[in-house]
């Protein structure tokens, strides 16, 4: 097989609280949860990893709380 395999990482961050993506609950000032902080630190898009491999990291569309 001569073609290089494509690396694609799908990132899913799930929080058990009803916080908005900006870390706020309702209309209060809120506080970012640890899950939100991890989500915010994950690199998005195409880049080269430490081993020189081309990597694409994506996250699926999410719901903004319960329906």
N, C-alpha and C positions, 0 to 999 in steps of 0.2 A: 504494500500500500504506500504510494508515494505522496499522497496528500496529507497535510498536517491536520490533526484533529482540532476542532474548535472547542475552546473551553468557554462555558457559559455558566455563571453562578447566579442562582435565583435566591434573592435575599428576602426572607419573610420575618418580620418583627411583629409579634403579637403581644398586646398588653391587656391585662385583665381589668383595667380601669376604663372609665368613660371619658378619658382625656381627648381633647382635640389634638391634631398633629403638632400644634405649637406648644403643647404641654399644659393647656389651660382647660379647666373643667367649668362648663357653663360660662358665666360672666365674671367669675373671680379671676384674680391675678394668676392663680395656679403655680405649679412648680413642675418642671420637666421630670418625667419618670426615667428610671434607668433604661427602660426599653427605648424610649424616645431618644435618649442620649446615644445609645448604640446605633439606632437608625440614622441619626444625624451624622455619625462619624463614618458610616459605610460609604465607600467610594462608589459612585455611579457612573456607568458608561464603559467605554473601551480604554484599556491601558495595558501596559506590559508589566508582568509580575517580576519578582526577584530572580526567577530562573530564566527570564527572557521570553516567556510564553505570552502570547496575546490573549487577553482575558476580557470578557464582557460581563459586567455585573448589572443585573436588572432587578427591579422589584415589581411585583404585580400590582395592579390598581387595588386600592383598599376601600373599605367601607369606613365612613366617619362615625363609627358607633353603631348601636343597635338600630334596626329598621322599625 
